[in-house]
Amino acid sequence: MTPLPPPAELRQQALRALLEADSEQKVLLAQALHAQAATISIAIDLPLQAPAGLPGCPDRPELRSHLDVPKRSPFTHEGLAALLHAVTHIEFNAINLALDAIWRFPGMPRGYYLDWLQVAAEEAHHFSLLRTHLQGMGYDYGDFPAHTGLWDMTAKTEGDVLARMALVPRTLEARGLDATPPMQAKLRKVGTPDALRAVDILDIILRDEIGHVAIGNHWYRHLCAQRGLEPVATYAVLARQYGAPRLKGPLNLDARRQAGFDEAELALLGS
């Protein structure tokens, strides 16, 4: 494990982990930071400059536009591996976005930073579960091309923590709440041991992602209240301003309710 130099200050160390290009080392750094959550210092008001090379990523997978990533049938062994690789890549990007939320935005309450540290550690766990499963199938992370959609919005919202909370956890990650049950249904139809193991892993991911979206909802509403903004109307403005993708149904209403969406929001999302 890469040691953390003492004293470990959370925001600086989160930036260090974000810059780490080796996926295994990034996982270890995120988990090591989370292990120190009870005692770690947080320089809440320290201004930090973004260095070059964000986020740190391995040489593979090859990154392409989402339109140029080939689609394969999960009813073949290679196609199933490609599908799971796509989810693995999402989880790798999710580690990065959680680390970025920690270091980039000063002036937030201590609980904000600890919440996103928990998210980073859980995303690292998801990535490790999926990568281990891929390896058991004879593949590894990097063996298929991938796209950058989740990080693209992270970069767009780097100037405003309100926009980040609105459009990454409670928009892009919330789409995962909707997409996971249909993916699990398809994997059950595939029915192989590899596919059914993936269903179990997705159960873990879905459970944790409800919590991650809830964290995004909590801090979005906190910031709206702090700035005197109405959350539903403000979300519509931010979605237009930053070009958030249009929502595609069906919605996982139960999971979204658990994650803190209220009925007024759900009614608008479903319209």
Buried (B, 14 or more C-beta within 10 A) or exposed (E): EBEBEEEBBBBBBBBBBBBBEEBBBBBBBBBBBBEBEEEBEBEBEEEBEEEEEBBBBBEBBEBEEEEEBEEBEBEEBBBBBBBBBBBBBBBBBBBBBBBBBBBBBBEBEEEBBBBBBBBBBBBBBBBBBBBEBBEEBEBBBBBBBBBBBBBBBBEBBBEBBBBBBBBBBBBBBBBBBBBBBEBBEBBEEBEBEBBEBBBEBBEEBBEBBBBBBBBBBBBBBBBBEEEEBEBEEBBEEBBEBBEBEEBEEEBBBEBBBBBBBEEEBBEEBEE
